Amino acid sequence: MKPNKKATMLLISVTALALSAMAEAKSRDTIQIAGSSTVLPFSSIVAEEFGNNFAQFRTPVVGSGGSSGGLRQFCQGVGENTIDVANSSRKIRPNEVEACKANGVKQIIEIKIGYDGIVFASRTDAAVFKLEPQHIFLAQAAKVPQAGKLVVNPYTRWNQIDKNLPDQDILLAIPGSNHGTREVYEEKVVIPGCESLAEINTLEQSEAKAICTATRNDGRVVEIAGDYTEALARLTAQKETLGVFGLSFYEANRDRIKVATMSGVEPNLDTIIAGEYPVSRPLYIYIKGAHIGVVPGLQEYALFHISDTMSGFGSVLESAGLIPLANAEREQTQQNIKLKASL
């Protein structure tokens, strides 16, 4: 049977392009990282320590841009002009995996680095908040149920929602849609708060979801496209602002902000490890398998990131606010990196 000439030429062309991309990547000797602003401080610490401990490799360059932005860059292809690592405060989505593969990023190595909590914080001189998910939904929603029907959100002060909440203006600084934090915030706070209302459960599923996630646009809710420092600036400028932050950011800024309880639980390392605090999430880095062995130090960086010294109990990253993986999960993750196990 004669080989198909057209198919043979196509295979040669694709192979040549792949080899060309790898040759380009090989000309770069610095690991390039981008993504989640939540993971950013952890990744920056690891990069600096990696540079200090591995003299044969250059210190990685770490950028931000949000989880979605980092994964979008990651999935643009392979080669010198594409990043090696995406930081993400959420799991990569199926459509992002497909986008990666369509652009030739076939080996995506998922590495869970630990856990973080999402906290609601105000200035240290502001009122004390004891929150429930329902409070947050009613504060930020475009429409809320009243007297058996949906109406434009009439709430302007927290104590109108619940008399036990502070008598102050509703001002919420929430993560923008480019942040992985936004997705977890909605899934673990806003939507459960919405679905706790009997009126919502009478709606069709698609209508209920739209109501649950629609945000009021009267200036009482501000979406923060930048990192947590931008949200902190809002609190500094406006005393009554309540902002959404990662636990690690709060831990680093205890002198400037204080946290609210959620469902009666104070967010801290102990309550998150114990599974008591309801708003926690895993944090990830994604490694481009095709760049391992091409960009110097990439696999070593991944293993260093997940090492006991860097991110285990009593580690540098735990002291910076990261909640470590259990030992068995850490060992399995290390094995996956060594085997280049991909999604």
N, C-alpha and C positions, 0 to 999 in steps of 0.2 A: 504494500500500500504506500503510495507516494505521499511524502509530507506536504502539508498545505503551505505553499510558499508565503502567502499573505500572513498566516498565523505565525510562521517562523520569524518573519521580519518584524511582526508586532512584538513578539517575545524578546527579540534582540534589542528593539528600541526601548522597551520598558526596563530591561536589565541595564542598559546603558544609562538611562535616566537615574535609576536607583544608585548605580555606582558613582555617577557624577555627583549626586546629592551627598553621598557619604564622603566623597573626596573633599567636597566643600566644607562639610562639618569637621573633617579632620584638620582643616587649616585653622580652626578655632580651638584655643587651648583653655578657655574659661567657661565654666558652667553658667548657663543663663537660666534664670528662674523668674517667674511672674505669677500673679494671681491674688488670692484672698488677702484682704487687709487684716483678717483675724490671724491667719497663719504667718503673716509677714514678720512680726517680732520674733517668733520662734525660729523661722527660717533664717533671719538675719543673724541670730545668735549662733546657729549651727554653721552658717557660712564663715563667720569670723573664727570660730573654734576649729573648723576644718582647715582653714588657711594656716592657723597656728600649729596644728598637729600634723599636717601633711605638707612638708616643705617642698615635696616634688610636684605639687599641684598648685595652681593659682587659686586665690580666694574667689568663690562663686559670686556672681553679681545678682542681687535680689531686687526685683521690682514689685509693684503692687498692681492695681487695675481691677480688683474684684475677682471672685471665683469664676464668673462667666467669662470675663475678659481674658483671664489667664488660660482657661481651657480653650477659648477660641484661638488664641495665639498658638497654643500647644498643637491644636489640630490642623494648623495651616500646612503642615507637611514635614519632611525631614530635610536636614542640611544645615549649612552654616547660618542661614538667615532665619532659622526657627528656634524657639526656645527648647530647652532640654527637660525642664521641670515645670509643672503647673501646681501651684498651691491652691487648695480648695477647702472651704468650710462646709462643703456638702459633697455627696457622692456624684460622680460624673453621670450624666443622663444618657439614656439609650440613643437619643438623636445626636448627642455630642460624640458618642463612640462611633456612630455611623459616619459622621462628618470627618472624624479622624481617619477612618479606614478609606473613605472615598479620596482622601488627599495623600494616601500612602503611609499613614501612621498606623501600622498594623499591630505593633507591640506596645500596648499600654499597660504599664506595671503600676497597679494600685497599691499604695502604701498608707495604711491608717497609722497616724503618728501618735494619737492620743485623743483626749476628749476635752471639750470646753462647754461652758454654760452660757446661755444668753440671759443677761440681767437687765432690769429696769433701774435706772439710777438718776438721782437728782443731786443738786448741790448740797454740800454738807450743812449749809444754813437754811435749807428748804424744808418743807413739811415731810413727815414720815408717811410712806405709802404701804398699805397691806392689800395687795392686789389679788384678783382672781382673773382668769382668762376672759370671763364675761365683761369685766370692767374695761379691758383693753379694746375688745370689739366695740362696745357701746361708745367708747371715746373716739374711735377713729372711723367708724362706719359712715358711709354716705347716707344710708337709710337704716332706720331701726324700727322694730315693731312697737306700736303703741295702740292700745284700745283695739287690738285685733287686726290692725292693718299696718303696712309699712309707710313710714313718713320720713321726710327729710330730717336728718339728725338735729334735734333741738337742743342737745346737751352742750352747754358752754362752760359748766363748772363741774368738777369731779363729784362734789357732794350731791349733785342732781342725779347722778347715776346710783350712788350709794351714800346714804347719810353718814356712814363711817369713814368715808374718804375725805381728804382735805377740802376745805372751802376755798378753792383757788381755780383760776382759769385752766381749761384744758389746753395744753401745749405739748404735743408729742413730736419728738425727733426720731424717725424710724429709718432703717437702712433702705437705700434705693434698690430697685429691681436688679441692678448689676451685682449685688452682693449675695453670696450664699446664705448669709445671716437672714436675709429677707424671707427666703423660702422656709427656713426652719422656724422663724418667728411666726409666719402665717400658719404653718402646719401644726405647731405645738402650742400656740397661744390664741391667735385670732380665730381660726376656724373652730377649734373646740369651744371657745367662748361663744361664738355665733351659734353653733349647733346645740348649745345648752339651753337655748331659748325655744320654747314649745312652738311658737309661731313659725320658726324657720323650718321645723321638721314637717310641716304640712305642705311645703313647696316642692316642686319638681327638683331633682338633683342638680340639674344645670342652672336653674334659677337660684337655688339656694347657694351654690358655689359663687355665683356672680355677686349676690348680696353680701356674702361673707367677706369677700376680698375687695369690694369697692371701697375706696377711701374718700372721705369728705374733702372738698376742695375750697374750704372757706378760710384757709390760712392756719387752722389749728393743728394740722398735721403737716410736717415738713419731711420730705424724703431726702436723706443724706446720700449723695452720690460718692462723696469722698470717703476717707477712712474715719476711724473713731475720733480722731482729733477734731474733725469738723463738727461732730455731734457735741463734743466737749465744749467747743467754742460757743455753741448755741446755749448751753447751760450757763456758761460764764456770762454771756450777754443778757440772758433772760432767766431770772431766778426761778420762775415757775415752770420751766421746761423739764419734762421727764424724757430721758433719752434711753435708747436701746444700745447696749454694749456687749462685748464678749467679756466673760469673767476675768480673763487674763488682763484685759485693759483696765478693768476696775481694780484688780489687785495692785496694778502698777500706779494707780492714781487714787488710792484710799484717802489721801490728804485733801482731795478736791471734790470727790463724789461719794455718795452713800447709796446702798442698794435697797430696793423694796423687797419684801417677801412675796412669794407667789404661792398661792394656795396654802399659806401658813408656813412655808419653808423658806429659810434664808439660804441664798445661794453661796456655797463655798466648796472647797475641795472635798470635804468629808461627805456633805449631803449629795454631791453629784456622784462620787464613787459608790455610795450606798444606794443610788438609784432613787433617792427621796425627792430631790429637786426636779420638777417636771420639765424644765426647759434646758436640756443638755443635748449635745450632738457630737459625733465623731469628726475629727479633722483629718484631712488627707493631703498627701503629695502624689502626683502622677509623674512617673519617669518614662521617657521615650526609649523603649528597648533598643531601637535601631541605632541610638547614639551611644549605647554602652560599648566600650572598646574602641570608640571613635573619638569622642570628646573625653580628654584625660580626666580621670578621677570620678566619673559619674556614678559608677556602681559603688565605689568606695564612699562617696558622699551619701548615697542612699542608706548604706549600712551604718555609717556613722550617725546619721540622723536618728535612726531607730535603736541605736545602741543603749545599753543600760546606763552608761556614763552620761549620755546626752539627754535621754528622754525617759529613763526608768525612774523608779521611786528613789527620792533623795538626789535626783539629777539636777543639772543646770536648768533644763526646761521646766521641770516641776516647780523650781523656785521662782520661775518667771510666770507661772500660772497654768501651765499645761497639766492636765490630769492624765497620768501615765496609763498605758495598756497593762492588762494583767500579764504576768510573765509568760504564760503559755501562748497567748496571742502574739506577744512580741517575738517569741522564738519562731513561730510559724511565719510571721511576716519577714523575718530575717532570712528564713529558708526560701521564701518566694522570691526575694531579691536575688539571692545567689543563683537560683534556677531560672531567673528572668521569666517567672510565671506571669502571663499577661491575661487581660480580659478577653 
